[in-house]
Amino acid sequence: MYVFISILILIASILLILIVLIQNSKGGGLASGFSSSNQIMGVRKTTDFLEKATWSLAGTVIVLSILITAFIPRAEHAAQSEIKQQVNDAISIDPNTIAPDFGTAQQPAVPAEETPATTTPAEESNR
């Protein structure tokens, strides 16, 4: 049913494109060729038909687009998506128990007590 409605939407869209291309934005288009008033379908009736066909096809595309959502193929309930499976299998970590690492892991911190008390000659002259 999904494929059938998709084909109907495609056909209606192509017909809508063709009807819009037939129309002239200034009121001419297909109707401009019918200048004789003794025709069965006059100029005004041609433009009315094209306008009604445009609105009908646009409405058809909208209704079919809404209708097709009911027929979207769904996966089985037993089969989960890979992303959902990864989320379910992920290990949860409490952020309150782990301190943030701001680059201290690359250079181990040396306690102040173990730091040698050496001074440079420039520091000695400033004293």
C-alpha positions as CSV (number, residue, x, y, z in Angstrom):
1,M,0.0,0.0,0.0
2,Y,2.9,2.3,0.8
3,V,4.4,1.9,-2.7
4,F,1.0,2.4,-4.3
5,I,0.3,5.7,-2.5
6,S,3.9,6.8,-3.3
7,I,3.3,6.2,-7.0
8,L,0.0,8.2,-6.8
9,I,1.8,11.1,-5.1
10,L,4.5,11.0,-7.8
11,I,1.9,11.0,-10.6
12,A,-0.1,13.9,-9.0
13,S,3.1,15.9,-8.5
14,I,4.1,15.5,-12.2
15,L,0.6,16.5,-13.3
16,L,0.7,19.5,-11.0
17,I,4.1,20.6,-12.4
18,L,2.7,20.3,-16.0
19,I,-0.4,22.3,-15.2
20,V,1.5,25.0,-13.5
21,L,3.9,25.2,-16.5
22,I,0.9,25.5,-18.9
23,Q,-0.4,28.5,-17.0
24,N,0.9,32.0,-17.8
25,S,1.5,34.2,-14.9
26,K,-0.1,37.1,-16.7
27,G,-3.4,35.3,-17.5
28,G,-2.3,34.0,-20.9
29,G,-0.8,30.5,-21.1
30,L,-2.9,27.8,-22.7
31,A,-6.0,30.1,-22.6
32,S,-4.3,32.7,-24.8
33,G,-4.6,30.5,-27.9
34,F,-8.4,30.5,-27.7
35,S,-9.3,33.9,-28.9
36,S,-12.4,33.0,-30.7
37,S,-15.6,33.4,-28.6
38,N,-17.5,30.7,-30.4
39,Q,-15.4,27.9,-29.0
40,I,-17.1,25.4,-26.7
41,M,-14.6,26.1,-23.9
42,G,-13.7,29.8,-23.9
43,V,-10.7,31.6,-22.5
44,R,-12.3,32.2,-19.1
45,K,-13.4,28.5,-18.8
46,T,-9.9,27.3,-19.7
47,T,-8.3,29.4,-17.0
48,D,-11.0,28.3,-14.5
49,F,-10.3,24.7,-15.4
50,L,-6.5,25.1,-15.0
51,E,-7.0,26.8,-11.6
52,K,-9.3,24.2,-10.3
53,A,-7.0,21.4,-11.5
54,T,-4.1,23.1,-9.8
55,W,-5.9,23.3,-6.5
56,S,-7.3,19.8,-6.8
57,L,-3.9,18.3,-7.5
58,A,-2.3,20.3,-4.7
59,G,-5.0,19.1,-2.3
60,T,-4.5,15.5,-3.5
61,V,-0.8,15.6,-2.9
62,I,-1.3,17.0,0.6
63,V,-4.0,14.4,1.5
64,L,-2.0,11.5,0.1
65,S,1.1,12.7,2.0
66,I,-0.8,12.7,5.3
67,L,-2.4,9.3,4.4
68,I,0.9,7.6,3.6
69,T,2.2,8.2,7.1
70,A,-0.2,5.4,8.3
71,F,1.4,3.0,5.9
72,I,5.1,3.6,6.6
73,P,6.8,0.2,6.9
74,R,7.8,-0.3,10.5
75,A,10.5,-2.7,11.8
76,E,9.7,-5.5,14.1
77,H,9.5,-4.7,17.8
78,A,12.1,-7.4,18.6
79,A,14.7,-5.8,16.4
80,Q,16.1,-2.6,17.9
81,S,18.2,-0.1,16.2
82,E,21.9,-0.3,16.7
83,I,22.1,3.1,18.4
84,K,19.4,2.3,20.8
85,Q,21.2,-1.0,21.6
86,Q,24.4,0.9,22.3
87,V,22.6,3.3,24.6
88,N,21.1,0.4,26.5
89,D,24.4,-1.4,26.8
90,A,26.4,1.7,27.9
91,I,27.8,1.8,31.4
92,S,26.4,4.7,33.4
93,I,29.0,6.8,35.3
94,D,28.1,9.0,38.1
95,P,29.7,12.4,37.3
96,N,29.9,13.3,41.0
97,T,32.3,10.5,41.8
98,I,34.9,11.4,39.1
99,A,36.8,14.6,39.2
100,P,37.4,16.4,35.9
101,D,40.8,16.0,34.4
102,F,42.2,19.4,33.3
103,G,45.5,18.1,31.8
104,T,47.1,16.9,35.1
105,A,47.2,13.4,33.7
106,Q,50.1,14.3,31.3
107,Q,52.3,15.8,33.9
108,P,52.3,14.3,37.4
109,A,52.1,17.0,40.0
110,V,55.1,17.1,42.4
111,P,54.2,18.1,45.9
112,A,55.7,21.3,47.2
113,E,57.6,19.6,50.0
114,E,59.7,17.5,47.5
115,T,60.5,20.5,45.3
116,P,64.2,21.4,45.6
117,A,64.7,24.9,47.0
118,T,67.1,26.1,44.3
119,T,67.3,29.7,43.4
120,T,68.6,31.3,40.3
121,P,71.3,34.0,40.3
122,A,68.7,36.6,39.2
123,E,66.5,35.7,42.2
124,E,69.5,36.0,44.6
125,S,70.4,39.5,43.4
126,N,66.8,40.6,43.9
127,R,66.9,39.7,47.6
